[in-house]
């Protein structure tokens, strides 16, 4: 039996080594694939294509090696009376959309030895869906551009075309170039590394992992919102207020006594041919607005009030425009935008990793999740900032 246990240790070490080698090959594949994606056309004789093709083939060969090693691991486990994943609870739910379900599935795959190192596409979709539900910016319905490469070149407007003139039927149309520049966007990573107990890892039921999953996703979503609403122009994710061409901020002049400053913001964007459809406010700012009355002296009727939404829009609204609340918006400011003029550039493959030996000495299991996101303001004249909501 001792000889079998030693053989099990050897084969598990072999599987671990092969996985490390595969992770390096995945990075090599991604690097060569990104280089080939930047080559004009589809030249199969190019050096970049051959390098990418070779990297894919080496990864395929390594996968075959890992498959054989896993088969050997399963065989030895059976000989020593252990089934693969025997530590895992039999009552695992498979619904990744249920609270804790996404993390439970990640744990299940790790425990059963069926996770693919560096390739977590199957878990990317539910993870990114949860982020979209949690982030105020994503929840407002901005268009999403999914990419498979590390970067992408996209046009960004710097103004607007002049109105088209009336032209007689046989006359040529006047030519004009859209006021735009081409930018190379490489979405930065937003991620968190957290620990959970080996007991929670062994149990692996969604209700047990729901709190950890919720906080992990909330931290990443809040980090993205914070970058969008607070960052300066030189940050990997510039803030909304720093977008080139954004209209001059509207001063509030202190705590609002009415909704005039918000009406001014709406009017300003409409005069710039924008159709604003989302306010972004701090919950503290919404509290102040909620206490305003229709008559400041005699009335108890609130000037604004939340209502049960009939659609997927939020209950809060100002002057008919939905309000999205985020604690990452400073109390002193508010944003108004036409969401169709914002673009969320998102890497499709998120990273989801579980390491049961992360803190071996203290019995901590490591969980790491990374999303690569970038919010681009495609038309800067479609976003405006209201400032000075708390300072006169």
N, C-alpha and C positions, 0 to 999 in steps of 0.2 A: 504493500500500500504506500509506503514511503517513496518508493521508486515512482509510482504513479503520480503522487503529489508533486514530486520534483519535475516530472515530465509536464504536468499541468502548468507549473510555474514557468518552465522553459517555453512552452507554446504560447502562454499568455504574454510573456516578454517579447516573443517573436511577433505576435499580433500588434503589440504596442509599438514596436520598432517600425513595422511596416506602415502603421497609421501615421507615425511621424514623417516617414519618407513620403507618404502620399500627400500629407499637408504641404510639404515643400514642392511637390510636383503640381499641386493645385495652384499654388502661388506662381509657379513658372508658367503654367497654362494660361492663367489670367493675364500675366504680364505680356506674353507673346500674342495673345488674342487681342489685347488692347492696342498693341503696336500695329497689328494687321488691320484693325478697324480704322486706323488713321490713314491707311494707304488708299489713295484714290482708286476707284474701280474695284475689280475683283480679279487680280492677277495671280493665278495659281502657280506661276513660275517665279513669283517674287520671293526674296529671301525671308520676308516677314511671314508669308503664307507657309513656307516650308518649315520655319521655326515653330509656328503655331501647330501645324499638323504633327510635327514630331513630338511636341509637348503633350498633345492629346493622346497619341499612341503610347507614350511612356506611362501616362496616367492609366490608360486602359490595361496595360500589362501589370501595373502595380495592383489594380483592383482584382485582377485574376489571382495574384499572389495572396492578397488578403483573403479572398474567398477560400482558397485551399487551406490557409492557416486557420480560418474560422471553422472549417469542417473538421480539422484535426482537433481544435479546441473542444468542439461539441462532443467528439468521440471520446476524448479523455474525461470530460465531465461526466459522461454517462458511466464510464468505467469506475469512477470514484463515487458514484451514487448521487451526483448532483446534476440537475437539469439546468440548462442555461436560463438565467433570470429567475432562479428559484426564490431569491430574496424578495421578489416583487409581489405585491399583493395581487391576488387573483380577481379582485373586484374593481380593477381599473376601468374607468369609463373611457370611451374612445371619442367622445364628442369634443373636438378641440375648441368649439365655440362656447362651451359651458364655462362658468367661472373656474379657473384653475385647470381647465382641460388642455389648453395649449402647453403649459409647463409640464403637466402630467405626461403628455405624449412625448415630450422631449426627454423626460426622465426614463420613461418606459423604453424608448429606443436605445438609450445609453446602457441601461441595465441588461437588456436582451442582446446587446452587442450588434445591433443592426443600424447604428447611426453611421452616416457617411461623413467622415472628417472633411471639413472645408466645403461641403456641399449640402446645404440644409434647405433646398428649395421647397420641399414639401411642408416645412414648418414656417417658411417665410410669409406665405399668404395670410394665415391666421394671425401671426405676429404683427404684420403691417396693418391688417384690418383693425386690430385692437388699438394700435397707435392712432389710426384715423378717427376712432371713436373717442379717444381721450384728449387729443390735441384740439384746442379751440380753433386754431388756424385751419387744420385739416377738416375739422367738423363743419366748417362754413362752406365746404364744397368747392374748393379751388381745383382746377383741372390738374390731372396727374400725368406726367410723362415718365413712364418706366423705361429704364435703360439697362442693358446687360454689360456695358463697358464701364470703365472707371470714370470716363468723362464724355462730354458731348458738346459740339458746337451748335449754338442756337442763336437766332436773331433776337435782338432786344431793341424795341423802339425808343427813340429819344425825343419824339414829338408826334405830330399828326400831319397827314397829308392835307393840302388845301382842298376846299370843296371843289367838286368836279363841275366845270362850266357846261352850259348848254352848247351843243355843237351841231351844226347842220348835218343832215344825214350823210352827205358825201365828203364832208371835211374830215381830216385826220384828227384823232384824239390827241390832246396835249400829253406829252410824256412827263413823268415825274418819278423820282426815286423815293421810296419810303425812307423817312428819317430814322435810320437804324444802324446799329453796329452789330458785329458778330462776336459773341463772347464764348470762351471755352469754360464750361462749367464742370467742376469735379466735386460732386457732393461730399461734404465732410461727414465724418462718422459721429453719431450720437449713441452712446452705449453705457452700460452699467455692468459691473461685476458684483454679484451678491453671493452670500453664503446661506445655506440652510442646513439643518441637522441631518445626520445620517438616518435618523428615525423617520423624518419626513420623506427622505429619498427612498427608503425601503417601503414605506407605505404607498407613496406615489398616487394617492387618490386625489382627484380634482379639488374636493372641499378642503383637504389638508394643505394643498399648495396654492389655493386661491389668493390668500393674502400676499404671499411672496410674489406671485405673478402680477397681481394688481399694482403693487408698489414698484416693481421692476418696470412695467410698462408706463406707469404714471411718471416715473423719474425721467424716462427717455422722452416722452411726449412733452413734459414740462420744460426739459432742456432745450428742445427744438423751439417751443413757443418763446422761451426766454431769449434765445438768440434772435428770433425774428422781430420781437418787440423791443429789445433793449440794446442789441449790439451796435457797434460803430461801423464805419464804412470799410475799415481794413480787416475786419474779422472774417474768418472762413465762411460764415453765414452773415452777411450784412443785415442790419436792421431795416425795417420798413421805412423809417424816417430818413434813412441815409441814401435812399435810391436816387440816382441822378435824375433830375427833372421833376422830382416830387413838388407839388405846389407848396408855396410858403405856408408854414403852420398857422393855424387860426388861434389867436390868443383868447383864452376864456376869461382871464381877469379875475380869477378866484372861484370859489365854490358856486356853481350855477344856481340861480334863483328861478330860472325858467329853462325852456328848451331852445332859446334863440341861437345859441352858439352851435347847436347841432343842426338847426335849420340852415345856418350860414354855411356849414360844411357841406351839406347836401347840395345847396345852391351853387357853391363854388365848383364842385365836381361836375354838376350838370352843365354848367357854363363851359366846361372843358370837354364836352361831348362824352362824359362818362355817365354810366347808370349805376350808381352805388347801390349795393345790396347787402352790405354787412358792416355793422359797427363792432369794434373790439374794445371792451372795457374791462377795468378791474372790478371785481365783486364789491370792493369798497366804494367805488364810484357809483355803481348801480344802487347801492344802499342809500347814498345821498340823494340820488334822483328819485328813488322810490318814496322818500319822505316829503317830496315837494307836493303841495296841494294846489288845486285849481284856483283857490283864492287864499293868499298867504295869511289872511286874518281870520276869516270866519268859516272856511270850508274844511271838512275832513276828507273830501274826495281826493284821492291821489291823482297827480298829474300823469303819472305813468303807472302801469300795473301789468303784471304778468298774467297771461291767460293760458289755458290748456291748449297746446298746439294741435291744430287739425292735421298738420303734415309733419315732416321730419324737421321743420324749422323750430328754433328754440321758443320757449314761452315768452321771453323778454323781447321787446321791440321798442324803438324810438321813432316816432313820426312815420310808422309803417315799415321801417327797415329792421330786420332781425338783429338782435344783439347777442354776441358770443362773448361769454365771460371767461377770463383767465387771470389767475393770480400773478401771472408773469407780465401783465400790463401794468405799468406804473400808475399809481393813483392820480398822478398829476396830468396824465395824458389819455387820449382816446384816439382810435384810428377809424377811418371810414374808407371803404374800398369797393371797387367793382371786382368781385372775385374772379370773373372770367378773364381778367387781365393779369392775374397772378398765375404762376405755373410752379407746381411742386415737381421737381426733378428727383426721381427716386430710383435707387438701385433695386432691382427686383430680388436679388439674392441677399437676404438678411443673414447675419451670422447668429446662430443659436448653438451654444456649446454647454455641455454639462460635464464637470470633472468630479467624480466621486472621491478622488484623493487630493483635492485642492488643499485642504488643511488636515492632513493625515493625523497630526498629533492631537488636535482638538476635536476631531470627528466632524469637520465641516465640509460640505459638498459645495463646490463652486458652480455658479450659473452665470454665463456671460451672454448678453444679447447686444447686438450692434445693428443699427439701421443707418444707412447713408442717404441723407436728405439735403435738399437745397431748395429754398424758395426764391424764385426769380420774379421780379416785377417786370413783366413784359411791356407794360405801358405805364411809365411812372406817373403820368397825369391822371391815373385812375386811383391814386391813393393820396389821402391827406391826413394830417395829424392835427388834433386839437390839443393845445398845451395850456398849462396854467390852471388846471381844474381845482387845485387846492391852494395855489399861491397867488395872491392878488398882484 
